[in-house]
């Protein structure tokens, strides 16, 4: 076994970051003895596109790396004996399937290293039940996790934020952010217009807020045209796999707001002059937008820390999930109030209001995470 490690891509597919896990593997393999582990049913190994999808990825980028495939979790536990460390993102599986997985065996859990994602999930049971070592996106997350009783926490930055900081240094070309010209050309966006990005996020959970905000669509459409804005829609990543088959190990997970159609189609039906952005172009959309209408309290607003985009919200501040989550300790205070500008009506979207993003510094490191993860991986192997 020596110092051999592996990167696990669990059966949880997030269409905004289809190469999640693969980018880390590609970076680590230059200096470390590392394998890629995937589930044989994973959509990233098996998807055949028909042209109607609103997400894209190249299956060959996974298969060409000769991943070791497992059929079920028990196979992974057996395979784990060959490695000293096992790296994975936070999500081991969709939330609706956690009861289908037994607790992680102690010997495997001791080897697991969880890397952070953009949201708060690093603090949840899904992460904490399956690992003892964590690499987080900012100082405050380490403080919180130490207080929660987890000593092996390292501040590395977040792999999902590397797309904003150093997309050019990501080794997989397909994973890089589009240039502004390529983005505008792909979606036939007039470069003389400003861009309003609508992100409904997850109305399956934030239904009340979403429904109230949806009543503003007619005004938003009218005001956007009046103010020379192009409206683009970037909805919840699970929404883009609306028509995909779900199975226990293929990674597809739907959280449906409306059973008849994907939510991006619902939004577009109200704002006919809008453009639907493919899910994997998430980071490009945030980079080149001027305004984000954060409809459902999504952590996508936190990402505007890296961009010129101003995040506006309505009916958010009064929600029970604004700034905190009931199942986390009281000292966990999320930065929703720092990064969002709460407005009373849609006309305020086009105001000159700006948030003071400096308050995000303790929450999010602006460092390129991959070299930091490599450094701490080497340190853990020495220990």
Order of alpha helices (4+ residues) and beta strands (2+ residues): beta-alpha-beta-alpha-alpha-beta-alpha-beta-alpha-beta-alpha-beta-alpha-beta-alpha-alpha-beta-alpha-alpha-beta-alpha-beta-alpha-beta-beta-alpha-beta-alpha
